[in-house]
Amino acid sequence: MKKSKVIVFLFAFFLIISVLWFKKYYKLDYDPHKSSQIQSKKEEKTKNENNTDSLRQEGKNLAEKNKQTEKEVKTENNKDIKKEQNTNNREEKKKSVETTWWHPKPGLSWQWQLDGKLDISVSAQVFDIDLFDNSAQVIKALHQQGKKVICYFSAGSYENWRPDKNKFSQNVLGKKMDGWAGERWLDIRKINLLSNVIIERLDLAKKKHCDAVEPDNVDGYDNKTGFSLNYNDQLHYNRWLSQEAHKKGLAIGLKNDLEQVNDLVNYFDFAINEQCFEYKECNKLIPFIQKNKAVFGVEYSGNSKKFCKKANQMRFSWLKKKEDLKSWRISCR
């Protein structure tokens, strides 16, 4: 019996030792608390891995979104750049037109012929001729000789022999002009009714390659027109004429209208005058010379030697002409 107890004891002892050894070397752990911690760590690791994958996806989505945003911004920037380039091109084109129209300087010789067959053999640097009565071929011939061409039309009167006479509204026709058959004053306050005809005339001048225009009868406010025109009405109309001519790349001259020279000298490129020496009012044209702009003019009477001397001293370009304004002339230059 005693021997049996010893055997049992030894068996139990070796069993405990074996269990402890097995547990040590094979890391068996029967601790429920520790087992729970291991499970929690596994779950946390899985969760972290999931979070990492989620963050990676979000990062990828954000990168794609940023890439799309950058593309959109680049597209908008390209649009802005193109828009700016187009604006600059328009400004350059506008500037180019402004700098290319003719700016006649004082001292040029000129010929003014509005009636009869045009004599292009006249020795003059500038020809002022009728817009309607002369073809583009005539103007081309003058250009081939190195001449500049001013094209005349009336901007302040209706003329019943012009090809566009039927385009004038009856609402703008005023009194007959004294001494000029078939001609009537226009109500220059009604630019809305006149603009189409005047702009078409400017277009015709551009089409024929005129270098400049001479709009006549732009001093109606100082005449008996049948309308209550005042100084400001005329000023507004004349400035409008200048702006429209310049839009076409045409130089424009101020015809007579001496009382408004100071208010218009910056709008017009040269002046054309009749008889300022006869009426002793040439000093009113000096602002054009001071701006280095040509002053062209004529006298119909008087001693050409006397007025030519004064005209040349004042740097004017003057002629003596007959009132029919055919080719005959005496030039002060």
C-alpha positions in Angstrom: 0.0 0.0 0.0 2.8 2.3 0.9 4.6 1.5 -2.3 1.5 2.3 -4.3 1.2 5.7 -2.8 4.8 6.5 -3.7 4.2 5.4 -7.3 1.1 7.7 -7.5 3.0 10.6 -6.0 5.8 10.2 -8.5 3.4 9.9 -11.4 1.6 13.1 -10.4 4.9 14.9 -9.9 6.2 13.9 -13.4 2.8 14.9 -14.9 3.0 18.3 -13.4 6.6 18.7 -14.5 5.7 17.6 -18.1 2.8 20.1 -18.2 4.9 22.9 -17.1 7.7 22.0 -19.5 5.2 21.7 -22.4 3.6 25.0 -21.5 7.0 26.7 -21.4 8.3 25.5 -24.7 5.1 25.4 -26.7 3.7 28.7 -25.2 0.4 27.3 -24.2 -1.6 29.7 -22.2 -4.8 28.8 -20.7 -5.4 32.2 -19.2 -8.8 33.4 -20.5 -7.9 37.0 -19.8 -4.7 36.8 -21.8 -6.6 35.0 -24.6 -9.1 37.8 -24.8 -6.3 40.4 -25.0 -4.8 38.4 -28.0 -8.2 38.4 -29.7 -8.6 42.1 -29.1 -5.2 42.8 -30.6 -6.1 40.7 -33.7 -9.3 42.7 -34.1 -7.5 46.0 -33.6 -4.9 45.0 -36.2 -7.6 44.1 -38.6 -9.4 47.4 -37.9 -6.1 49.3 -38.4 -5.5 47.5 -41.7 -9.1 48.4 -42.8 -8.5 52.0 -41.7 -5.2 52.0 -43.6 -6.9 50.8 -46.7 -9.7 53.4 -46.3 -7.1 56.1 -45.8 -5.3 55.0 -48.9 -8.5 55.0 -50.9 -9.4 58.5 -49.6 -5.9 59.7 -50.5 -6.3 58.2 -53.9 -9.7 59.9 -54.4 -8.3 63.2 -53.1 -5.4 63.0 -55.5 -7.7 62.4 -58.4 -10.0 65.2 -57.2 -7.0 67.6 -56.9 -5.8 66.5 -60.4 -9.3 67.2 -61.8 -9.3 70.6 -60.0 -5.9 71.5 -61.3 -7.1 70.5 -64.8 -10.2 72.7 -64.4 -8.1 75.6 -63.1 -5.6 75.2 -65.9 -8.5 75.2 -68.4 -9.9 78.4 -66.8 -6.5 80.0 -66.8 -6.1 79.1 -70.5 -9.5 80.7 -71.2 -8.5 83.8 -69.3 -5.1 84.0 -71.1 -6.8 83.5 -74.5 -9.4 86.2 -73.5 -6.6 88.5 -72.5 -4.7 87.8 -75.7 -7.9 88.5 -77.8 -8.4 91.8 -75.9 -4.8 92.7 -76.4 -5.1 91.9 -80.1 -8.2 94.1 -80.4 -6.4 96.9 -78.6 -3.3 96.5 -80.9 -5.6 96.4 -83.9 -7.4 99.6 -82.7 -4.1 101.2 -82.0 -2.8 100.2 -85.4 -5.7 101.8 -87.1 -5.3 105.0 -85.0 -1.6 105.3 -85.9 -2.1 104.6 -89.6 -4.6 107.2 -90.6 -3.0 110.2 -92.3 -1.8 113.2 -90.2 -1.1 116.1 -92.6 1.5 118.5 -91.4 1.7 122.3 -92.2 3.5 123.3 -95.4 1.9 120.9 -97.9 0.9 122.1 -101.3 -2.6 121.2 -102.4 -5.2 121.3 -105.1 -9.0 121.7 -104.5 -11.1 120.7 -107.5 -14.8 119.9 -107.0 -16.1 120.5 -110.5 -15.1 119.7 -114.1 -12.9 116.9 -115.3 -10.2 116.3 -112.8 -6.7 117.4 -113.8 -4.4 115.0 -112.1 -1.3 116.6 -113.7 -1.5 119.6 -111.3 1.7 119.8 -109.2 0.4 119.4 -105.7 1.0 117.0 -102.8 -2.6 116.8 -101.8 -5.8 116.6 -103.9 -9.2 117.5 -102.5 -11.8 116.0 -104.8 -15.5 115.1 -104.8 -16.3 111.8 -103.2 -19.1 110.8 -105.6 -17.8 112.3 -108.9 -14.5 110.4 -108.8 -13.9 106.7 -109.1 -11.5 104.5 -107.1 -9.4 104.3 -110.3 -8.9 108.0 -110.3 -7.8 108.0 -106.6 -5.5 105.0 -107.4 -3.9 107.0 -110.1 -3.3 109.9 -107.7 -1.8 107.5 -105.2 0.5 106.1 -107.8 1.9 109.6 -108.3 2.5 109.9 -104.5 -0.4 112.2 -103.8 -2.7 112.2 -100.8 -6.4 112.4 -101.5 -9.1 114.2 -99.5 -12.7 113.3 -100.5 -15.4 116.0 -100.2 -19.0 115.4 -99.2 -21.6 117.6 -97.5 -22.4 116.5 -93.9 -24.7 119.4 -93.1 -26.8 119.7 -96.2 -29.1 117.7 -98.5 -28.2 117.8 -102.2 -30.9 116.7 -104.6 -28.4 115.4 -107.2 -26.6 112.9 -105.1 -27.1 109.2 -105.7 -28.1 108.6 -102.0 -30.6 111.5 -101.9 -33.6 109.3 -101.3 -32.1 107.9 -98.1 -32.6 111.2 -96.2 -35.7 111.4 -94.0 -38.0 114.3 -94.7 -37.9 115.0 -91.0 -34.3 116.3 -91.3 -34.7 118.6 -94.2 -34.7 122.4 -93.5 -34.5 125.6 -95.3 -33.0 126.0 -98.8 -29.4 127.2 -98.8 -29.0 130.7 -100.2 -27.1 130.7 -103.5 -27.0 126.9 -103.8 -29.8 125.4 -105.9 -31.2 122.0 -104.9 -29.5 122.2 -101.5 -31.2 122.3 -98.0 -29.9 122.4 -94.5 -30.1 119.3 -92.3 -31.2 119.0 -88.7 -28.0 117.8 -87.3 -29.6 117.2 -83.9 -31.2 114.1 -85.3 -28.1 111.9 -85.6 -30.3 108.8 -85.3 -31.9 109.8 -88.7 -28.7 110.9 -90.3 -26.2 108.4 -89.1 -26.9 105.7 -91.7 -26.4 108.0 -94.7 -23.3 109.7 -93.3 -21.7 106.4 -92.3 -22.4 104.9 -95.7 -20.6 107.9 -97.2 -17.6 107.3 -94.9 -17.7 103.6 -96.0 -17.6 104.7 -99.6 -14.6 107.0 -98.9 -12.9 104.0 -97.3 -13.8 101.7 -100.2 -12.3 104.1 -102.7 -9.2 104.4 -100.6 -9.5 108.1 -99.8 -6.9 109.2 -97.2 -9.2 111.8 -95.6 -12.6 113.4 -95.8 -13.9 117.0 -96.0 -17.4 117.1 -94.6 -18.9 120.4 -95.6 -21.5 122.7 -94.1 -20.7 121.8 -90.5 -21.5 125.3 -89.2 -25.3 125.2 -89.5 -25.8 126.6 -86.0 -24.4 129.9 -87.3 -26.8 130.0 -90.3 -30.6 130.2 -91.0 -31.3 126.5 -91.3 -35.0 126.5 -90.2 -34.0 124.7 -87.0 -33.1 126.0 -83.6 -29.6 124.7 -83.7 -27.2 126.0 -81.0 -23.4 125.9 -80.4 -23.5 122.6 -78.4 -25.7 120.9 -81.0 -23.1 121.6 -83.7 -20.2 120.7 -81.4 -21.8 117.3 -80.6 -22.5 116.6 -84.3 -19.0 117.6 -85.4 -17.3 115.5 -82.8 -19.5 112.5 -83.8 -18.3 113.0 -87.4 -14.7 112.9 -86.3 -15.1 109.8 -84.3 -16.9 108.0 -87.1 -14.2 108.9 -89.6 -11.4 107.8 -87.3 -13.2 104.4 -86.8 -12.8 103.9 -90.6 -9.1 104.9 -90.4 -9.8 108.2 -92.2 -8.4 111.6 -91.4 -10.9 114.4 -91.2 -10.8 118.1 -91.8 -12.7 120.9 -90.1 -14.4 123.0 -92.8 -14.7 126.7 -91.8 -16.6 126.7 -88.4 -14.0 129.1 -87.0 -15.8 129.8 -83.8 -15.5 126.2 -82.7 -11.8 125.7 -83.5 -10.6 125.7 -79.9 -13.2 123.1 -79.0 -12.6 120.9 -82.0 -8.8 121.1 -82.8 -8.1 117.9 -80.8 -10.8 116.0 -82.8 -9.9 117.0 -86.3 -6.7 116.3 -88.2 -6.5 119.5 -90.3 -8.5 122.5 -91.2 -10.0 123.8 -94.5 -11.0 127.4 -94.8 -12.5 129.8 -97.3 -11.5 133.5 -97.4 -10.0 134.0 -93.9 -7.7 136.7 -95.3 -10.5 138.5 -96.9 -12.5 138.6 -93.6 -9.4 139.1 -91.5 -10.0 136.0 -89.3 -7.1 133.8 -90.1 -5.7 134.0 -86.5 -8.6 131.7 -85.4 -6.9 128.9 -87.3 -3.6 129.1 -85.5 -4.5 126.4 -82.9 -4.2 123.9 -85.7 -0.7 125.1 -86.6 0.3 125.0 -82.9 -0.8 121.3 -82.9 1.3 120.7 -86.0 -1.8 120.1 -88.1 -2.1 121.4 -91.7 -4.3 124.4 -92.6 -5.6 124.4 -96.2 -7.5 127.3 -97.6 -8.5 129.5 -100.6 -9.2 133.1 -101.5 -11.6 133.9 -104.3 -10.4 137.5 -104.7 -7.6 139.8 -103.7 -3.9 140.0 -104.6 -2.4 136.5 -104.4 1.1 138.0 -103.8 -0.1 139.8 -100.7 -2.1 137.0 -99.1 0.4 134.3 -100.2 3.2 136.1 -98.3 1.1 136.1 -95.1 -0.1 132.6 -95.6 3.4 131.2 -96.0 4.5 133.1 -92.9 1.7 131.5 -91.0 2.6 128.1 -92.4 -0.8 127.8 -94.2 -1.3 126.0 -97.5 -3.2 128.6 -99.6 -4.6 128.9 -103.1 -6.4 131.5 -105.2 -9.4 129.8 -106.9 -12.4 130.7 -108.9 -15.7 130.0 -107.2 -16.6 127.3 -109.7 -13.7 125.2 -108.1 -12.5 123.7 -111.4 -8.9 123.0 -112.0 -7.6 126.6 -112.3 -5.5 127.7 -109.4 -2.7 130.0 -108.2 -0.8 128.2 -105.4 1.1 130.0 -102.7 3.5 127.0 -102.5 
